[in-house]
């Protein structure tokens, strides 16, 4: 720890004693100073953990003219650390790697250690894949925005959004996080089983001067990331838990597709066929029910075809029902239904 950094830490401690003696829990050092990656103009990254709103008074920002270095002294509360512990991003070195240099509250230090252990377990669990998919979706939003914007500068910012989210997604997918700064990004990625096409595309984005090229590069990044993170999830065999899904598919949309054909209502046909497709996709994400490519066969030119397609897939799904030991309940009229319903 050089004398400038130590002087800053000492000043934070002294100010806490002066203006908010009950607020400061501990101080940690992370970033280049902690990793040994600092250079002449490195700033100081501090974890200043505070316990109440009075502690925000410790935050400040300043420049040192003699060294030409700028400093931003941020405070962090428990809400911020717990958010990081949920791994909504892969920039969690502050939480995980801060070298603790001052402890005012031993209980807070113990709680920090527990939070680190919880985060390690999260990174090793399948729960992290939910975060990965959230980040992929976030990247897609930035990608879509790149088509809504016309200026090169704004599209570059959209590209930054795509890359930032995808980098976090790739790290979390492999159960790790970024420990070092941006300049070490590719070194950290090199430790993962990621092909050079991905890292080379990242470099191309940063040097591109053409909007169309940028959009194409972003698409390549997204397609690669989605392919890379595909989880071969062990699906359950069809079971009694599927009961009611066939009937729901029939009652919700089947007759609406038929009605759309009668009325030549292409929009209604499209929307209801999509609803059926979405339900099959939802079920197939958990259960091994086979493949249902309904929207590949959807026919906007002959709406009667869609009724046939709908019934064809319902028939296929009824076979899944039978394998699961489920029988579709069919009654000749409502009286028969009522008798059966009340009798059981």
C-alpha positions in Angstrom: 0.0 0.0 0.0 1.6 3.3 -1.1 1.5 6.3 1.2 -1.1 8.1 -0.9 -3.6 5.3 -0.7 -2.9 4.7 3.0 -3.5 8.5 3.6 -6.8 8.3 1.8 -8.0 5.3 3.8 -6.9 7.0 7.1 -8.8 10.1 6.1 -12.0 8.0 5.5 -11.6 6.4 8.9 -11.0 9.8 10.6 -14.0 11.4 8.8 -16.2 8.5 9.9 -15.2 9.0 13.5 -16.0 12.7 13.1 -19.3 12.8 11.2 -20.9 9.3 11.5 -19.1 7.2 14.1 -21.8 4.4 14.0 -21.9 4.2 10.2 -18.7 2.7 9.0 -18.5 -1.1 9.2 -15.3 -1.9 7.4 -13.0 -0.9 4.5 -11.6 -3.2 1.8 -9.3 -2.7 -1.1 -10.0 -4.2 -4.5 -9.1 -3.6 -8.1 -5.6 -3.1 -9.5 -4.1 -2.1 -6.1 -5.3 -5.5 -4.6 -4.3 -7.6 -7.6 -0.9 -6.1 -8.1 -1.9 -4.8 -11.5 -1.6 -1.1 -10.7 0.6 1.4 -12.6 1.7 4.9 -12.0 -1.7 6.4 -12.5 -3.9 3.8 -11.0 -6.7 5.0 -8.7 -7.8 3.4 -5.5 -10.9 1.1 -5.5 -12.3 0.9 -2.0 -15.1 -1.2 -0.5 -16.4 1.3 2.2 -19.2 -0.7 3.8 -21.7 1.5 5.6 -24.5 0.5 8.0 -26.9 3.5 7.7 -27.7 6.5 5.6 -25.4 8.8 7.5 -22.5 6.8 6.1 -23.1 8.2 2.6 -21.4 11.4 3.9 -18.1 9.5 3.5 -18.4 9.4 -0.3 -16.5 12.0 -2.4 -14.5 12.5 -5.6 -11.4 14.5 -6.2 -8.2 15.0 -8.3 -4.6 15.1 -7.1 -2.8 17.6 -9.3 0.7 16.4 -8.3 0.0 12.9 -9.7 -2.8 13.6 -12.2 -4.9 10.9 -10.7 -8.6 11.1 -10.1 -10.3 9.3 -7.2 -14.0 8.4 -6.7 -14.6 7.4 -3.1 -17.9 5.4 -3.2 -19.7 3.9 -0.3 -21.6 0.6 -0.4 -24.4 -0.5 1.8 -25.7 -4.0 2.5 -28.4 -3.7 -0.2 -25.7 -3.1 -2.8 -23.6 -6.1 -1.6 -26.6 -8.4 -1.5 -27.5 -7.4 -5.0 -24.0 -8.3 -6.2 -24.3 -11.6 -4.3 -27.3 -12.4 -6.4 -25.0 -12.3 -9.5 -27.1 -10.0 -11.7 -23.7 -9.3 -13.4 -20.2 -10.7 -13.3 -18.5 -7.5 -11.8 -18.5 -8.8 -8.3 -14.8 -8.6 -7.4 -15.6 -5.8 -4.8 -17.7 -8.3 -2.9 -15.6 -11.4 -3.4 -12.0 -10.2 -3.5 -11.7 -7.0 -1.4 -8.7 -7.2 0.9 -10.1 -6.0 4.2 -7.8 -3.3 5.7 -10.0 -2.0 8.5 -12.7 -3.5 10.6 -14.9 -1.4 12.9 -17.7 -3.9 13.2 -16.7 -7.6 13.6 -20.2 -8.8 13.1 -20.3 -7.0 9.7 -17.1 -8.7 8.7 -18.6 -12.1 9.7 -21.7 -11.3 7.6 -19.5 -10.3 4.7 -17.7 -13.7 4.9 -21.0 -15.5 4.9 -22.2 -13.5 1.9 -19.1 -14.5 0.0 -19.7 -18.1 0.8 -23.3 -17.8 -0.4 -22.2 -16.2 -3.6 -19.7 -19.0 -4.2 -22.5 -21.6 -3.8 -24.7 -19.6 -6.1 -22.0 -19.6 -8.8 -21.7 -23.4 -8.5 -25.5 -23.9 -8.7 -27.9 -24.2 -11.6 -29.6 -21.0 -10.3 -26.9 -19.0 -12.0 -28.3 -20.0 -15.4 -31.3 -17.9 -14.8 -29.1 -14.9 -14.5 -27.3 -15.9 -17.7 -30.6 -16.0 -19.6 -31.6 -12.6 -18.1 -28.3 -11.1 -19.4 -28.8 -12.6 -22.8 -32.3 -11.0 -23.0 -30.8 -7.7 -21.9 -28.2 -8.0 -24.7 -31.0 -8.6 -27.2 -32.7 -5.4 -26.1 -29.5 -3.5 -26.8 -29.2 -5.3 -30.2 -32.8 -4.3 -31.0 -32.0 -0.7 -30.1 -29.1 -0.7 -32.6 -31.7 -1.0 -35.3 -33.9 1.7 -33.9 -31.0 4.2 -33.8 -29.4 5.8 -36.9 -26.4 7.6 -35.6 -23.1 5.8 -35.4 -22.4 7.1 -31.9 -25.6 5.8 -30.5 -25.2 2.4 -32.3 -21.8 2.1 -30.7 -23.3 2.6 -27.3 -25.9 -0.1 -28.2 -23.0 -2.3 -29.1 -21.4 -1.6 -25.7 -24.7 -2.7 -24.1 -24.6 -6.0 -26.0 -21.0 -6.7 -25.3 -21.3 -5.8 -21.6 -24.3 -8.1 -21.0 -22.8 -11.0 -23.1 -19.4 -10.8 -21.3 -21.2 -11.1 -17.9 -23.3 -13.9 -19.2 -20.4 -15.9 -20.5 -18.5 -15.5 -17.2 -21.5 -16.5 -15.0 -22.3 -19.4 -17.3 -18.9 -20.9 -16.4 -19.4 -20.0 -12.7 -16.8 -17.3 -12.5 -16.6 -13.5 -12.5 -14.3 -10.7 -13.6 -11.5 -10.3 -11.1 -9.5 -7.7 -13.0 -10.0 -4.6 -15.1 -11.1 -4.1 -18.7 -7.6 -4.3 -20.0 -7.4 -7.9 -18.8 -10.8 -8.9 -20.3 -9.3 -11.1 -23.0 -6.9 -12.8 -20.6 -9.8 -13.7 -18.3 -11.8 -15.0 -21.3 -8.9 -17.1 -22.4 -9.3 -19.2 -19.2 -12.7 -20.3 -20.5 -13.6 -22.7 -23.3 -14.7 -19.9 -25.6 -13.7 -20.0 -29.3 -11.6 -17.2 -30.8 -14.4 -16.3 -33.1 -16.2 -14.7 -30.1 -13.2 -12.7 -28.9 -12.2 -11.7 -32.4 -15.7 -10.4 -33.0 -15.5 -8.3 -29.8 -12.4 -6.7 -31.1 -14.0 -6.0 -34.5 -16.9 -4.3 -32.8 -14.6 -1.9 -31.0 -12.8 -0.9 -34.2 -15.8 -0.8 -36.6 -16.8 2.5 -38.3 -19.9 1.2 -40.1 -23.4 0.9 -38.7 -24.4 -2.1 -40.8 -21.2 -3.9 -40.0 -21.7 -3.2 -36.3 -25.2 -4.7 -36.4 -23.9 -7.8 -38.2 -21.2 -8.2 -35.6 -23.6 -7.9 -32.7 -25.8 -10.5 -34.3 -22.8 -12.9 -34.5 -22.0 -12.3 -30.9 -25.5 -13.0 -29.8 -25.9 -16.2 -31.9 -22.5 -17.5 -30.6 -23.5 -16.7 -27.0 -26.9 -18.4 -27.3 -25.3 -21.5 -28.8 -22.6 -21.5 -26.2 -24.9 -21.4 -23.2 -27.3 -24.0 -24.3 -28.0 -26.2 -21.3 -28.5 -29.9 -22.0 -31.1 -30.0 -19.2 -32.3 -33.4 -18.1 -36.0 -33.3 -18.9 -38.5 -35.3 -17.0 -40.5 -38.1 -18.6 -44.2 -37.2 -19.2 -46.1 -37.6 -16.0 -49.4 -37.0 -14.4 -48.3 -33.4 -13.9 -49.3 -32.8 -17.5 -52.9 -33.4 -16.7 -55.2 -30.6 -17.9 -52.7 -29.1 -20.4 -54.3 -30.9 -23.4 -57.8 -29.6 -22.4 -56.4 -26.1 -21.9 -54.9 -26.1 -25.4 -58.2 -27.2 -26.8 -60.4 -24.8 -24.9 -58.2 -21.7 -25.2 -57.5 -21.6 -28.9 -58.6 -24.5 -31.0 -62.1 -23.2 -31.8 -60.7 -19.7 -32.2 -58.5 -21.0 -35.0 -61.5 -22.6 -36.6 -63.5 -19.3 -36.2 -60.6 -17.3 -37.7 -60.7 -19.6 -40.8 -64.4 -19.0 -41.2 -64.0 -15.2 -40.9 -60.8 -15.1 -42.9 -59.2 -13.4 -39.9 -55.5 -13.9 -40.5 -54.4 -11.9 -37.4 -56.5 -14.0 -35.1 -55.3 -17.3 -36.7 -51.7 -16.2 -36.3 -52.1 -15.1 -32.6 -53.9 -18.2 -31.5 -51.5 -20.6 -33.3 -48.6 -18.7 -31.6 -50.3 -19.2 -28.3 -50.4 -22.9 -28.9 -46.7 -22.9 -29.9 -45.7 -21.0 -26.8 -47.5 -23.4 -24.5 -45.8 -26.4 -26.1 -42.4 -24.7 -25.8 -43.1 -24.0 -22.1 -44.1 -27.6 -21.4 -41.2 -29.0 -23.4 -38.7 -26.9 -21.4 -39.4 -29.2 -18.5 -40.8 -32.5 -19.9 -39.7 -34.7 -22.8 -42.7 -34.4 -25.0 -41.1 -34.2 -28.4 -40.9 -31.4 -30.9 -43.8 -29.2 -32.0 -42.9 -26.8 -34.9 -46.4 -25.4 -35.3 -45.4 -22.0 -36.6 -43.2 -23.6 -39.3 -46.4 -25.1 -40.7 -48.7 -22.1 -40.1 -50.4 -21.1 -43.3 -51.6 -17.5 -43.7 -52.8 -18.2 -47.2 -55.2 -21.0 -46.3 -56.6 -20.6 -42.8 -58.4 -23.9 -43.0 -55.0 -25.6 -43.0 -54.3 -24.2 -39.6 -57.3 -26.1 -38.1 -55.9 -29.3 -39.5 -52.4 -28.5 -38.2 -53.8 -27.6 -34.8 -55.7 -30.9 -34.6 -52.7 -32.8 -35.8 -50.6 -31.5 -33.0 -53.3 -32.1 -30.4 -53.5 -35.7 -31.6 -49.7 -36.0 -31.3 -49.9 -34.6 -27.8 -52.7 -36.9 -26.8 -50.3 -39.8 -27.4 -47.9 -38.1 -24.8 -50.9 -38.0 -22.5 -51.5 -41.7 -22.9 -47.8 -42.5 -22.1 -48.1 -40.4 -19.0 -51.2 -42.5 -17.9 -53.6 -39.6 -18.6 -56.9 -39.9 -20.5 -58.6 -36.9 -22.1 -62.0 -36.7 -20.5 -64.7 -36.5 -23.2 -68.5 -36.4 -22.4 -71.5 -36.7 -24.7 -73.2 -33.7 -23.1 -73.0 -31.5 -20.0 -75.3 -33.8 -18.0 -72.8 -36.7 -18.4 -70.1 -34.3 -17.3 -72.0 -33.2 -14.2 -72.8 -36.7 -13.2 -69.1 -37.7 -13.5 -67.9 -34.6 -11.8 -70.2 -34.9 -8.8 -69.6 -38.6 -8.6 -65.9 -38.2 -8.2 
